[in-house]
Amino acid sequence: MPAAERQTVHQTSTARTAATGSYQGHGVHAAPGVHEYTVDLVRAALPDGGRILEVGAGCGALACRLRDAGYDVVPTDLDPPHDWIHRLDLDDPQWTEETRGPFDMVVCVETLEHVENPRKVLRSIRSLLRPGDTLVVSTPNVTHPHSRLKMFLRGAPFIFGPGHYHQPGHITILPDWMLTEHVRLAGFEQVTVTTGGSTWFEGPRRLVHRIEIALLWLIGVRHRADSGEGICTFVTAVAA
């Protein structure tokens, strides 16, 4: 794919999706609660601190949260909005002295749905880690009841489809079982799947959403979240 075309399709959520809030002046371009839950997972895996590579850093809100939590973070993004965020095209990674490690963890939050070949990306990430180091990765949860209803009604899960293909560039659908297998085959073990994050609906739309979820629950379409509504799938794994 030509570079210009890849730039059009492969966008991180930062450039194209409205912010759901901010942290230290940096827009949070992820579902509400996703960044907070990511920090919880990082703390559980690295309770004594460590060095982290963040891929898909966007505007830098999550990197700032992780730094405030005591971690040494090297943030990267396809189109960095700040000079302290390193440029990195995950579809064609050019590792530099700053981005090749070693790292104790790689955090890849709400990014794999934007790349052309998530298996290749996961293998590249694995090459940066030593045995025993950790990966935290997330992607939209296409098995969430709301997403399953969207798939039934219009043939595409929540935040996927023609309206999301170019902007924000959601080009790769990864159900939890597929993401888990990709992670295992990339050279990771001790794979744990959890869900976190919530929709950004407010007012009447929020009420309609709650009624929808209740009706889906009554007919057996149910989902147990680990944090929030579980609108995003998280995988934590250890490099083998």
MIDOGU-122427 format. One record per atom (N, C-alpha, C): atom name; residue in three letters; x, y, z. Coordinates in steps of 0.001 Angstrom, whole numbers. Example, Ala and Ser with C-alpha at 12.3 -4.5 7.8 and 13.67 -1.06 7.14 Angstrom:
MIDOGU-122427
  a   r       x       y       z
  N ALA   13190   -5690    7800
 CA ALA   12300   -4500    7800
  C ALA   13200   -3300    7800
  N SER   12850   -2250    7080
 CA SER   13670   -1060    7140
  C SER   12900      30    7870
***
This chain:
MIDOGU-122427
  a   r       x       y       z
  N MET     849   -1192       0
 CA MET       0       0       0
  C MET     882    1237       0
  N PRO     627    2200    -900
 CA PRO    1420    3424    -915
  C PRO    1354    4151     411
  N ALA    2435    4879     712
 CA ALA    2512    5549    2013
  C ALA    1360    6507    2228
  N ALA     984    7268    1176
 CA ALA     -95    8244    1331
  C ALA   -1416    7568    1654
  N GLU   -1674    6440     985
 CA GLU   -2914    5718    1249
  C GLU   -2906    5119    2639
  N ARG   -1743    4571    3060
 CA ARG   -1655    4005    4397
  C ARG   -1866    5095    5447
  N GLN   -1357    6294    5180
 CA GLN   -1533    7392    6117
  C GLN   -3013    7738    6261
  N THR   -3783    7625    5163
 CA THR   -5209    7933    5212
  C THR   -5967    6917    6032
  N VAL   -5648    5634    5860
 CA VAL   -6398    4567    6523
  C VAL   -5880    4299    7917
  N HIS   -4560    4233    8060
 CA HIS   -3955    3851    9336
  C HIS   -3801    5096   10206
  N GLN   -4879    5495   10847
 CA GLN   -4847    6609   11773
  C GLN   -5069    6079   13177
  N THR   -4317    6579   14141
 CA THR   -4664    6278   15522
  C THR   -5885    7075   15888
  N SER   -6560    6677   16966
 CA SER   -7812    7318   17338
  C SER   -7619    8772   17734
  N THR   -6394    9181   17987
 CA THR   -6156   10543   18446
  C THR   -6505   11578   17404
  N ALA   -6162   11315   16156
 CA ALA   -6272   12347   15146
  C ALA   -7699   12546   14659
  N ARG   -8536   11531   14796
 CA ARG   -9805   11575   14108
  C ARG  -11027   11473   15019
  N THR  -10869   10985   16230
 CA THR  -12000   10780   17111
  C THR  -12066   11883   18151
  N ALA  -13264   12390   18401
 CA ALA  -13418   13451   19389
  C ALA  -12969   12961   20758
  N ALA  -12325   13846   21497
 CA ALA  -11825   13480   22818
  C ALA  -12993   13228   23768
  N THR  -12816   12245   24649
 CA THR  -13830   11938   25663
  C THR  -13495   12588   26990
  N GLY  -12464   13394   27009
 CA GLY  -12020   14073   28217
  C GLY  -10587   14509   28014
  N SER   -9922   14869   29092
 CA SER   -8533   15281   28977
  C SER   -7784   14907   30252
  N TYR   -6455   14854   30125
 CA TYR   -5591   14603   31268
  C TYR   -4367   15470   31094
  N GLN   -4136   16370   32031
 CA GLN   -3033   17331   31971
  C GLN   -3034   18106   30651
  N GLY   -4222   18419   30165
 CA GLY   -4344   19194   28948
  C GLY   -4270   18393   27670
  N HIS   -4064   17077   27758
 CA HIS   -3989   16213   26585
  C HIS   -5322   15497   26406
  N GLY   -5880   15552   25200
 CA GLY   -7155   14909   24935
  C GLY   -7078   13403   25102
  N VAL   -8128   12830   25691
 CA VAL   -8240   11373   25847
  C VAL   -9078   10846   24691
  N HIS   -8425   10246   23714
 CA HIS   -9115    9744   22535
  C HIS   -9281    8232   22654
  N ALA  -10012    7846   23664
 CA ALA  -10327    6440   23932
  C ALA  -11631    6424   24706
  N ALA  -12264    5288   24769
 CA ALA  -13520    5176   25506
  C ALA  -13291    5555   26970
  N PRO  -14280    6178   27604
 CA PRO  -14123    6561   29018
  C PRO  -13735    5367   29889
  N GLY  -12734    5581   30729
 CA GLY  -12289    4537   31644
  C GLY  -11198    3634   31114
  N VAL  -10916    3698   29806
 CA VAL   -9903    2805   29220
  C VAL   -8511    3124   29756
  N HIS   -8151    4392   29795
 CA HIS   -6814    4750   30281
  C HIS   -6643    4418   31757
  N GLU   -7680    4683   32548
 CA GLU   -7599    4373   33970
  C GLU   -7433    2872   34197
  N TYR   -8173    2080   33444
 CA TYR   -8068     628   33597
  C TYR   -6702     126   33129
  N THR   -6169     746   32086
 CA THR   -4829     376   31619
  C THR   -3797     589   32723
  N VAL   -3873    1718   33405
 CA VAL   -2935    1984   34501
  C VAL   -3087     934   35596
  N ASP   -4313     523   35890
 CA ASP   -4525    -532   36890
  C ASP   -3839   -1830   36473
  N LEU   -3961   -2196   35195
 CA LEU   -3331   -3426   34711
  C LEU   -1811   -3322   34748
  N VAL   -1284   -2160   34391
 CA VAL     169   -1954   34432
  C VAL     676   -2055   35865
  N ARG     -19   -1447   36801
 CA ARG     390   -1523   38208
  C ARG     366   -2957   38719
  N ALA    -626   -3730   38295
 CA ALA    -710   -5124   38731
  C ALA     444   -5951   38176
  N ALA     871   -5648   36936
 CA ALA    1945   -6414   36308
  C ALA    3329   -5928   36704
  N LEU    3467   -4606   36941
 CA LEU    4766   -4014   37313
  C LEU    4594   -3184   38578
  N PRO    4387   -3828   39705
 CA PRO    4125   -3070   40938
  C PRO    5300   -2228   41407
  N ASP    6510   -2579   40990
 CA ASP    7701   -1857   41440
  C ASP    8226    -869   40406
  N GLY    7398    -528   39405
 CA GLY    7831     398   38366
  C GLY    8584    -317   37257
  N GLY    9004     440   36250
 CA GLY    9733    -150   35135
  C GLY    9697     770   33930
  N ARG   10298     292   32849
 CA ARG   10386    1065   31610
  C ARG    9363     521   30619
  N ILE    8570    1424   30052
 CA ILE    7456    1027   29200
  C ILE    7570    1692   27839
  N LEU    7341     914   26769
 CA LEU    7146    1466   25430
  C LEU    5648    1523   25187
  N GLU    5146    2719   24888
 CA GLU    3733    2854   24536
  C GLU    3624    3075   23038
  N VAL    2904    2199   22350
 CA VAL    2694    2354   20911
  C VAL    1267    2830   20684
  N GLY    1107    3810   19803
 CA GLY    -193    4425   19620
  C GLY    -507    5410   20722
  N ALA     460    6271   21051
 CA ALA     326    7174   22200
  C ALA    -655    8305   21958
  N GLY    -926    8620   20690
 CA GLY   -1877    9680   20410
  C GLY   -1423   11017   20941
  N CYS   -2294   11693   21675
 CA CYS   -1982   13018   22214
  C CYS   -1145   12963   23480
  N GLY    -902   11769   24011
 CA GLY       0   11641   25150
  C GLY    -661   11535   26501
  N ALA   -1995   11465   26541
 CA ALA   -2689   11426   27835
  C ALA   -2328   10188   28643
  N LEU   -2307    9012   27988
 CA LEU   -1989    7787   28721
  C LEU    -526    7784   29160
  N ALA     364    8270   28311
 CA ALA    1777    8346   28698
  C ALA    1945    9199   29950
  N CYS    1222   10315   30022
 CA CYS    1298   11172   31205
  C CYS     751   10460   32437
  N ARG    -340    9728   32283
 CA ARG    -889    8970   33412
  C ARG     123    7954   33923
  N LEU     770    7251   32997
 CA LEU    1734    6236   33392
  C LEU    2958    6863   34053
  N ARG    3391    8002   33553
 CA ARG    4520    8690   34176
  C ARG    4158    9154   35575
  N ASP    2942    9663   35737
 CA ASP    2505   10094   37055
  C ASP    2384    8921   38021
  N ALA    2199    7717   37471
 CA ALA    2129    6519   38302
  C ALA    3519    5978   38638
  N GLY    4575    6635   38122
 CA GLY    5930    6261   38490
  C GLY    6691    5457   37466
  N TYR    6198    5401   36219
 CA TYR    6848    4590   35195
  C TYR    7653    5456   34225
  N ASP    8719    4874   33703
 CA ASP    9536    5508   32672
  C ASP    8924    5120   31330
  N VAL    8301    6074   30643
 CA VAL    7516    5773   29445
  C VAL    8170    6381   28212
  N VAL    8282    5571   27160
 CA VAL    8703    6043   25848
  C VAL    7481    5969   24939
  N PRO    6809    7096   24667
 CA PRO    5596    7067   23848
  C PRO    5913    7165   22360
  N THR    5127    6474   21534
 CA THR    5290    6524   20082
  C THR    3922    6645   19429
  N ASP    3904    7178   18208
 CA ASP    2658    7289   17453
  C ASP    2989    7463   15977
  N LEU    2023    7131   15128
 CA LEU    2222    7287   13688
  C LEU    2412    8744   13296
  N ASP    1656    9630   13921
 CA ASP    1715   11048   13601
  C ASP    1797   11836   14903
  N PRO    2963   11878   15529
 CA PRO    3091   12474   16867
  C PRO    2709   13954   16885
  N PRO    1860   14371   17827
 CA PRO    1498   15784   17938
  C PRO    2480   16592   18787
  N HIS    3430   15891   19446
 CA HIS    4410   16565   20299
  C HIS    5796   16008   19985
  N ASP    6835   16826   20196
 CA ASP    8190   16366   19890
  C ASP    8699   15348   20895
  N TRP    8025   15180   22051
 CA TRP    8448   14176   23015
  C TRP    7803   12810   22752
  N ILE    6965   12737   21725
 CA ILE    6404   11463   21281
  C ILE    7142   11052   20015
  N HIS    7733    9861   20009
 CA HIS    8538    9403   18882
  C HIS    7648    8876   17760
  N ARG    8051    9132   16526
 CA ARG    7286    8628   15397
  C ARG    7550    7140   15188
  N LEU    6465    6377   14996
 CA LEU    6595    4946   14744
  C LEU    5418    4472   13919
  N ASP    5706    3946   12737
 CA ASP    4694    3335   11876
  C ASP    4701    1840   12160
  N LEU    3691    1358   12842
 CA LEU    3666     -55   13236
  C LEU    3591    -997   12045
  N ASP    3041    -541   10924
 CA ASP    2985   -1392    9737
  C ASP    4347   -1524    9063
  N ASP    5257    -599    9374
 CA ASP    6617    -637    8828
  C ASP    7564     -38    9860
  N PRO    7759    -729   10986
 CA PRO    8508    -125   12101
  C PRO    9981      75   11792
  N GLN   10453    1268   12091
 CA GLN   11874    1588   11991
  C GLN   12348    1899   13414
  N TRP   12881     888   14089
 CA TRP   13248    1053   15486
  C TRP   14486    1926   15616
  N THR   14460    2786   16594
 CA THR   15584    3676   16870
  C THR   16183    3309   18224
  N GLU   17247    4004   18583
 CA GLU   17887    3741   19874
  C GLU   16908    3938   21024
  N GLU   16008    4925   20880
 CA GLU   15049    5203   21947
  C GLU   13914    4198   21995
  N THR   13549    3612   20845
 CA THR   12343    2780   20795
  C THR   12602    1276   20756
  N ARG   13871     854   20640
 CA ARG   14102    -585   20528
  C ARG   14316   -1267   21883
  N GLY   14358    -493   22953
 CA GLY   14439   -1115   24262
  C GLY   15851   -1201   24816
  N PRO   16023   -1997   25880
 CA PRO   15042   -2953   26414
  C PRO   13934   -2271   27225
  N PHE   12762   -2940   27250
 CA PHE   11614   -2475   28005
  C PHE   11114   -3595   28907
  N ASP   10506   -3207   29990
 CA ASP    9870   -4177   30876
  C ASP    8449   -4490   30427
  N MET    7888   -3603   29616
 CA MET    6505   -3782   29159
  C MET    6284   -2965   27891
  N VAL    5410   -3481   27033
 CA VAL    4882   -2704   25914
  C VAL    3391   -2551   26127
  N VAL    2903   -1313   26011
 CA VAL    1481   -1011   26136
  C VAL     974    -579   24763
  N CYS     -41   -1279   24281
 CA CYS    -603   -1019   22949
  C CYS   -2120    -944   23105
  N VAL   -2615     249   23423
 CA VAL   -4020     438   23779
  C VAL   -4800    1060   22623
  N GLU   -5865     387   22198
 CA GLU   -6750     886   21147
  C GLU   -5964    1295   19901
  N THR   -5101     388   19457
 CA THR   -4235     669   18316
  C THR   -4274    -427   17256
  N LEU   -4355   -1693   17658
 CA LEU   -4279   -2786   16684
  C LEU   -5396   -2750   15651
  N GLU   -6543   -2177   16005
 CA GLU   -7632   -2083   15026
  C GLU   -7296   -1128   13887
  N HIS   -6211    -337   14048
 CA HIS   -5793     624   13035
  C HIS   -4714      76   12101
  N VAL   -4153   -1085   12380
 CA VAL   -3009   -1560   11607
  C VAL   -3446   -2614   10593
  N GLU   -2617   -2788    9564
 CA GLU   -2943   -3713    8482
  C GLU   -2687   -5169    8862
  N ASN   -1657   -5400    9652
 CA ASN   -1269   -6774    9972
  C ASN    -972   -6878   11464
  N PRO   -2004   -7103   12295
 CA PRO   -1761   -7141   13744
  C PRO    -826   -8260   14175
  N ARG    -804   -9371   13461
 CA ARG     119  -10451   13835
  C ARG    1574  -10013   13661
  N LYS    1849   -9318   12565
 CA LYS    3204   -8815   12340
  C LYS    3581   -7799   13413
  N VAL    2629   -6935   13775
 CA VAL    2886   -5934   14806
  C VAL    3211   -6607   16135
  N LEU    2451   -7628   16488
 CA LEU    2689   -8327   17756
  C LEU    4034   -9040   17756
  N ARG    4441   -9580   16617
 CA ARG    5766  -10203   16540
  C ARG    6860   -9155   16700
  N SER    6652   -7972   16109
 CA SER    7629   -6892   16264
  C SER    7745   -6468   17721
  N ILE    6593   -6379   18389
 CA ILE    6601   -6024   19808
  C ILE    7334   -7083   20613
  N ARG    7078   -8350   20296
 CA ARG    7747   -9436   21032
  C ARG    9255   -9360   20889
  N SER    9741   -8917   19737
 CA SER   11187   -8842   19515
  C SER   11859   -7816   20415
  N LEU   11078   -6899   20983
 CA LEU   11632   -5871   21860
  C LEU   11709   -6313   23312
  N LEU   11048   -7413   23633
 CA LEU   10908   -7821   25026
  C LEU   11774   -9027   25352
  N ARG   12245   -9083   26582
 CA ARG   12978  -10234   27086
  C ARG   11995  -11235   27668
  N PRO   12372  -12503   27757
 CA PRO   11478  -13472   28426
  C PRO   11098  -12980   29816
  N GLY    9802  -13022   30095
 CA GLY    9305  -12558   31382
  C GLY    8768  -11141   31357
  N ASP    9075  -10376   30289
 CA ASP    8526   -9029   30166
  C ASP    7057   -9113   29740
  N THR    6353   -7995   29821
 CA THR    4897   -8019   29747
  C THR    4351   -7202   28590
  N LEU    3225   -7662   28070
 CA LEU    2461   -6947   27052
  C LEU    1070   -6645   27594
  N VAL     604   -5411   27397
 CA VAL    -793   -5055   27638
  C VAL   -1322   -4468   26345
  N VAL   -2356   -5082   25794
 CA VAL   -2910   -4649   24518
  C VAL   -4430   -4615   24631
  N SER   -5047   -3657   23928
 CA SER   -6504   -3603   23936
  C SER   -7024   -3245   22560
  N THR   -8311   -3551   22333
 CA THR   -8991   -3270   21074
  C THR  -10483   -3233   21363
  N PRO  -11307   -2618   20519
 CA PRO  -12744   -2616   20770
  C PRO  -13301   -4026   20940
  N ASN  -14172   -4191   21920
 CA ASN  -14748   -5490   22244
  C ASN  -15953   -5748   21334
  N VAL  -15735   -6486   20273
 CA VAL  -16804   -6720   19298
  C VAL  -17789   -7789   19758
  N THR  -17540   -8398   20926
 CA THR  -18503   -9357   21476
  C THR  -19366   -8738   22569
  N HIS  -19182   -7463   22846
 CA HIS  -20051   -6767   23796
  C HIS  -21484   -6769   23254
  N PRO  -22507   -6906   24112
 CA PRO  -23888   -6969   23628
  C PRO  -24267   -5832   22679
  N HIS  -23856   -4609   22985
 CA HIS  -24177   -3488   22096
  C HIS  -23536   -3674   20732
  N SER  -22303   -4161   20722
 CA SER  -21600   -4398   19467
  C SER  -22251   -5535   18683
  N ARG  -22680   -6571   19383
 CA ARG  -23342   -7693   18713
  C ARG  -24661   -7260   18094
  N LEU  -25385   -6370   18768
 CA LEU  -26627   -5855   18199
  C LEU  -26337   -5037   16943
  N LYS  -25301   -4195   16986
 CA LYS  -24920   -3422   15819
  C LYS  -24552   -4334   14649
  N MET  -23867   -5424   14952
 CA MET  -23487   -6373   13913
  C MET  -24731   -7002   13283
  N PHE  -25718   -7337   14107
 CA PHE  -26951   -7949   13614
  C PHE  -27749   -6968   12755
  N LEU  -27802   -5706   13174
 CA LEU  -28656   -4728   12507
  C LEU  -28033   -4145   11241
  N ARG  -26705   -3945   11257
 CA ARG  -26098   -3240   10124
  C ARG  -24889   -3947    9525
  N GLY  -24538   -5115   10072
 CA GLY  -23444   -5889    9492
  C GLY  -22065   -5445    9894
  N ALA  -21954   -4601   10934
 CA ALA  -20646   -4158   11416
  C ALA  -20746   -3895   12911
  N PRO  -19729   -4287   13688
 CA PRO  -19758   -4037   15136
  C PRO  -19705   -2551   15458
  N PHE  -19917   -2240   16723
 CA PHE  -19842    -876   17234
  C PHE  -18482    -262   16929
  N ILE  -18487     967   16410
 CA ILE  -17347    1776   15959
  C ILE  -16526    1106   14858
  N PHE  -17178     240   14085
 CA PHE  -16612    -281   12843
  C PHE  -17625     -40   11730
  N GLY  -17215    -264   10500
 CA GLY  -18106     -81    9374
  C GLY  -17663    1078    8491
  N PRO  -18437    1392    7436
 CA PRO  -18030    2433    6478
  C PRO  -17755    3783    7123
  N GLY  -18511    4127    8158
 CA GLY  -18315    5421    8791
  C GLY  -17081    5527    9645
  N HIS  -16427    4397    9926
 CA HIS  -15241    4408   10778
  C HIS  -14004    3851   10064
  N TYR  -14158    3494    8801
 CA TYR  -13042    2857    8092
  C TYR  -11894    3844    7857
  N HIS  -12200    5012    7322
 CA HIS  -11164    6014    7056
  C HIS  -10932    6924    8250
  N GLN  -11970    7259    8949
 CA GLN  -11859    8132   10107
  C GLN  -12672    7542   11251
  N PRO  -12016    6972   12275
 CA PRO  -10594    7109   12645
  C PRO   -9653    6058   12070
  N GLY  -10109    5232   11130
 CA GLY   -9220    4230   10552
  C GLY   -9317    2880   11218
  N HIS  -10533    2468   11581
 CA HIS  -10740    1141   12174
  C HIS  -10864     123   11052
  N ILE   -9744    -527   10720
 CA ILE   -9686   -1394    9547
  C ILE   -9533   -2873    9892
  N THR   -9332   -3192   11162
 CA THR   -9092   -4577   11560
  C THR   -9962   -4941   12754
  N ILE  -10864   -5909   12548
 CA ILE  -11751   -6379   13611
  C ILE  -11106   -7575   14301
  N LEU  -10980   -7510   15633
 CA LEU  -10290   -8552   16394
  C LEU  -11159   -9029   17554
  N PRO  -11962  -10073   17358
 CA PRO  -12662  -10648   18512
  C PRO  -11659  -11191   19522
  N ASP  -12086  -11363   20760
 CA ASP  -11148  -11715   21821
  C ASP  -10401  -13011   21549
  N TRP  -11090  -14014   20983
 CA TRP  -10418  -15291   20739
  C TRP   -9304  -15143   19705
  N MET   -9532  -14284   18681
 CA MET   -8523  -14081   17644
  C MET   -7338  -13295   18191
  N LEU   -7616  -12239   18950
 CA LEU   -6529  -11467   19552
  C LEU   -5688  -12355   20460
  N THR   -6344  -13217   21229
 CA THR   -5615  -14128   22118
  C THR   -4694  -15049   21333
  N GLU   -5199  -15617   20241
 CA GLU   -4368  -16505   19431
  C GLU   -3222  -15751   18774
  N HIS   -3482  -14543   18292
 CA HIS   -2398  -13730   17720
  C HIS   -1293  -13507   18750
  N VAL   -1690  -13200   19971
 CA VAL    -713  -12939   21035
  C VAL      84  -14204   21348
  N ARG    -592  -15331   21464
 CA ARG     113  -16599   21752
  C ARG    1121  -16930   20646
  N LEU     672  -16829   19394
 CA LEU    1532  -17195   18275
  C LEU    2690  -16216   18093
  N ALA    2568  -15027   18641
 CA ALA    3659  -14051   18564
  C ALA    4761  -14347   19572
  N GLY    4509  -15303   20487
 CA GLY    5548  -15692   21437
  C GLY    5280  -15291   22866
  N PHE    3993  -15214   23228
 CA PHE    3621  -14863   24594
  C PHE    2890  -16017   25268
  N GLU    2927  -16015   26585
 CA GLU    2221  -17023   27374
  C GLU    1554  -16325   28559
  N GLN     904  -17118   29413
 CA GLN     183  -16566   30567
  C GLN    -777  -15457   30113
  N VAL   -1550  -15773   29088
 CA VAL   -2441  -14794   28468
  C VAL   -3720  -14655   29294
  N THR   -4050  -13427   29672
 CA THR   -5255  -13141   30442
  C THR   -6117  -12146   29678
  N VAL   -7407  -12423   29563
 CA VAL   -8340  -11559   28850
  C VAL   -9295  -10919   29850
  N THR   -9407   -9594   29809
 CA THR  -10362   -8861   30629
  C THR  -11034   -7808   29750
  N THR  -12029   -7118   30311
 CA THR  -12701   -6070   29550
  C THR  -12851   -4823   30410
  N GLY  -12806   -3662   29769
 CA GLY  -12935   -2402   30495
  C GLY  -13378   -1283   29573
  N GLY  -13664    -138   30163
 CA GLY  -14102    1010   29386
  C GLY  -15607    1043   29212
  N SER  -16124    2235   28946
 CA SER  -17568    2433   28803
  C SER  -17867    3256   27555
  N THR  -19117    3214   27126
 CA THR  -19535    4068   26020
  C THR  -19581    5515   26486
  N TRP  -19575    6441   25539
 CA TRP  -19573    7865   25863
  C TRP  -20966    8483   25729
  N PHE  -22015    7646   25683
 CA PHE  -23371    8161   25529
  C PHE  -23777    8999   26741
  N GLU  -24528   10051   26486
 CA GLU  -25015   10913   27549
  C GLU  -26486   11246   27316
  N GLY  -27154   11724   28371
 CA GLY  -28532   12173   28254
  C GLY  -29477   11077   27800
  N PRO  -30439   11404   26914
 CA PRO  -31421   10411   26443
  C PRO  -30771    9201   25782
  N ARG  -29659    9434   25064
 CA ARG  -28983    8301   24409
  C ARG  -28458    7315   25444
  N ARG  -28008    7830   26580
 CA ARG  -27526    6964   27661
  C ARG  -28663    6125   28229
  N LEU  -29840    6741   28394
 CA LEU  -30996    6011   28898
  C LEU  -31419    4920   27929
  N VAL  -31465    5254   26634
 CA VAL  -31817    4259   25617
  C VAL  -30827    3105   25634
  N HIS  -29551    3436   25796
 CA HIS  -28516    2408   25829
  C HIS  -28717    1456   27009
  N ARG  -29040    1992   28157
 CA ARG  -29265    1149   29336
  C ARG  -30466     232   29140
  N ILE  -31525     757   28533
 CA ILE  -32706     -67   28253
  C ILE  -32350   -1173   27266
  N GLU  -31586    -811   26249
 CA GLU  -31133   -1788   25256
  C GLU  -30360   -2931   25911
  N ILE  -29396   -2588   26770
 CA ILE  -28577   -3606   27427
  C ILE  -29443   -4487   28331
  N ALA  -30415   -3895   29015
 CA ALA  -31309   -4673   29882
  C ALA  -32134   -5656   29066
  N LEU  -32650   -5222   27919
 CA LEU  -33442   -6108   27065
  C LEU  -32580   -7228   26495
  N LEU  -31360   -6893   26095
 CA LEU  -30458   -7934   25590
  C LEU  -30134   -8941   26684
  N TRP  -29978   -8460   27914
 CA TRP  -29718   -9361   29044
  C TRP  -30884  -10325   29237
  N LEU  -32110   -9829   29093
 CA LEU  -33302  -10660   29303
  C LEU  -33402  -11777   28270
  N ILE  -32892  -11530   27056
 CA ILE  -32969  -12576   26024
  C ILE  -31702  -13429   25975
  N GLY  -30796  -13200   26924
 CA GLY  -29620  -14059   27041
  C GLY  -28348  -13532   26432
  N VAL  -28365  -12311   25879
 CA VAL  -27147  -11718   25329
  C VAL  -26508  -10908   26458
  N ARG  -25594  -11543   27169
 CA ARG  -25063  -10958   28398
  C ARG  -23544  -10842   28352
  N HIS  -23047   -9983   29228
 CA HIS  -21601   -9753   29273
  C HIS  -21213   -9267   30662
  N ARG  -20180   -9861   31219
 CA ARG  -19681   -9445   32524
  C ARG  -18385   -8662   32325
  N ALA  -18385   -7415   32748
 CA ALA  -17221   -6550   32565
  C ALA  -16334   -6568   33798
  N ASP  -15031   -6380   33581
 CA ASP  -14086   -6265   34688
  C ASP  -13957   -4828   35163
  N SER  -14276   -3886   34277
 CA SER  -14231   -2469   34631
  C SER  -15195   -1732   33704
  N GLY  -15995    -828   34245
 CA GLY  -16945    -103   33422
  C GLY  -17931   -1036   32743
  N GLU  -18221    -754   31484
 CA GLU  -19136   -1586   30703
  C GLU  -18423   -2711   29955
  N GLY  -17097   -2669   29936
 CA GLY  -16364   -3704   29201
  C GLY  -16430   -3522   27707
  N ILE  -16445   -2271   27251
 CA ILE  -16596   -1991   25832
  C ILE  -15320   -2294   25046
  N CYS  -14199   -2484   25745
 CA CYS  -12920   -2823   25109
  C CYS  -12345   -4100   25703
  N THR  -11715   -4887   24852
 CA THR  -11043   -6119   25276
  C THR   -9579   -5824   25581
  N PHE   -9118   -6310   26732
 CA PHE   -7716   -6164   27132
  C PHE   -7080   -7534   27237
  N VAL   -5870   -7650   26726
 CA VAL   -5093   -8876   26865
  C VAL   -3772   -8528   27549
  N THR   -3484   -9224   28622
 CA THR   -2186   -9102   29307
  C THR   -1457  -10415   29140
  N ALA    -188  -10374   28759
 CA ALA     559  -11599   28495
  C ALA    2037  -11390   28828
  N VAL    2736  -12506   28978
 CA VAL    4154  -12489   29352
  C VAL    4963  -13078   28198
  N ALA    6056  -12428   27835
 CA ALA    6921  -12928   26777
  C ALA    7546  -14260   27181
  N ALA    7415  -15264   26311
 CA ALA    7934  -16607   26586
  C ALA    9447  -16637   26386
***
